[in-house]
């Protein structure tokens, strides 16, 4: 598969992720599927934030655990990446962990900003984004070895909900100034 073909594959799968993201998050924002009241207080909003953060935390734990198990059970990896060159498998797991960490940190900031800024009737959005995060990471993990085109949807389902939410938060904040 040449570079252009890989790019097309990534683009096509990211479009799928973008469409799924738009449908799910608009559903959450406009239809309030969990029936949240519009006048939620800070403790109720904090609960939504905490529950939403569970998904990135669990997937980050899984990523850390996969690399830790690899290092524990393989002599060429047990001393860690800072002291050895490591196996190809450990390097792959480190790359997945790094990407998951980056995604989880960004999602965490955005989920908390959403519950602090947005109307109570939109509190379904971070919960749905957390579900998309979990689905996206599982797809990303499962398809990583197949190459960039195959992990595009997993990446998109992790990244696009966060970006969609951040853009809406920024527009909301600018409109309120």
SULJOTA-V942599 format. One record per residue. N is the residue number from 1. RES is the residue in one letter. PSI is psi in degrees with one decimal (NA if undefined). Layout:
{{N,RES,PSI} {N,RES,PSI}}
This chain:
{{1,X,122.0} {2,X,172.4} {3,X,-46.8} {4,X,-39.1} {5,X,-39.8} {6,X,-42.8} {7,X,-44.2} {8,X,-43.3} {9,X,-44.6} {10,X,-48.1} {11,X,-46.5} {12,X,-43.9} {13,X,-30.6} {14,X,-32.1} {15,X,-43.2} {16,X,-47.0} {17,X,-39.8} {18,X,-41.8} {19,X,-44.6} {20,X,-44.1} {21,X,-49.6} {22,X,-45.2} {23,X,-49.0} {24,X,-45.8} {25,X,-34.1} {26,X,-39.3} {27,X,-46.7} {28,X,-41.5} {29,X,-39.7} {30,X,-32.0} {31,X,-7.4} {32,X,60.8} {33,X,-23.5} {34,X,0.3} {35,X,36.4} {36,X,141.1} {37,X,154.1} {38,X,-14.6} {39,X,44.6} {40,X,143.8} {41,X,177.9} {42,X,-38.3} {43,X,-35.9} {44,X,-38.8} {45,X,-39.4} {46,X,-37.5} {47,X,-45.9} {48,X,-43.1} {49,X,-45.0} {50,X,-44.2} {51,X,-40.7} {52,X,-36.7} {53,X,-15.2} {54,X,-40.2} {55,X,-54.4} {56,X,-36.2} {57,X,-44.1} {58,X,-44.2} {59,X,-32.6} {60,X,-41.5} {61,X,-43.5} {62,X,-43.5} {63,X,-44.6} {64,X,-44.5} {65,X,-39.9} {66,X,-44.0} {67,X,-41.0} {68,X,-42.7} {69,X,-41.9} {70,X,-46.7} {71,X,-39.5} {72,X,-39.5} {73,X,0.7} {74,X,123.7} {75,X,-35.4} {76,X,-9.4} {77,X,-9.4} {78,X,-28.3} {79,X,-4.6} {80,X,162.0} {81,X,-23.3} {82,X,-20.1} {83,X,-14.0} {84,X,168.8} {85,X,-24.9} {86,X,158.9} {87,X,165.9} {88,X,-38.1} {89,X,-43.0} {90,X,-39.2} {91,X,-41.4} {92,X,-47.8} {93,X,-35.1} {94,X,-39.3} {95,X,-43.1} {96,X,-42.6} {97,X,-45.7} {98,X,-45.3} {99,X,-41.2} {100,X,-40.4} {101,X,-47.0} {102,X,-46.5} {103,X,-42.4} {104,X,-41.9} {105,X,-48.7} {106,X,-46.3} {107,X,-42.4} {108,X,-46.0} {109,X,-44.7} {110,X,-41.8} {111,X,-44.2} {112,X,-37.8} {113,X,-39.8} {114,X,-49.1} {115,X,-22.2} {116,X,-31.0} {117,X,-37.5} {118,X,160.2} {119,X,148.8} {120,X,-31.1} {121,X,-7.8} {122,X,14.1} {123,X,-9.1} {124,X,-26.1} {125,X,-51.9} {126,X,-30.5} {127,X,-42.3} {128,X,-37.3} {129,X,-37.8} {130,X,-36.3} {131,X,-41.7} {132,X,-36.4} {133,X,-48.5} {134,X,-47.3} {135,X,-44.9} {136,X,-43.0} {137,X,-40.7} {138,X,-44.6} {139,X,-39.9} {140,X,-47.9} {141,X,-48.0} {142,X,-28.9} {143,X,2.3} {144,X,-45.8} {145,X,-19.5} {146,X,-12.7} {147,X,172.7} {148,X,-46.0} {149,X,-32.1} {150,X,-21.2} {151,X,3.3} {152,X,-43.1} {153,X,-42.2} {154,X,-44.1} {155,X,-47.2} {156,X,-40.6} {157,X,-19.3} {158,X,-43.0} {159,X,-45.7} {160,X,-39.3} {161,X,-39.1} {162,X,-44.6} {163,X,-44.1} {164,X,-48.5} {165,X,-43.2} {166,X,-42.4} {167,X,-43.9} {168,X,-41.0} {169,X,-46.8} {170,X,-40.7} {171,X,-43.2} {172,X,-44.9} {173,X,-41.3} {174,X,-35.9} {175,X,-28.8} {176,X,-8.1} {177,X,NA}}
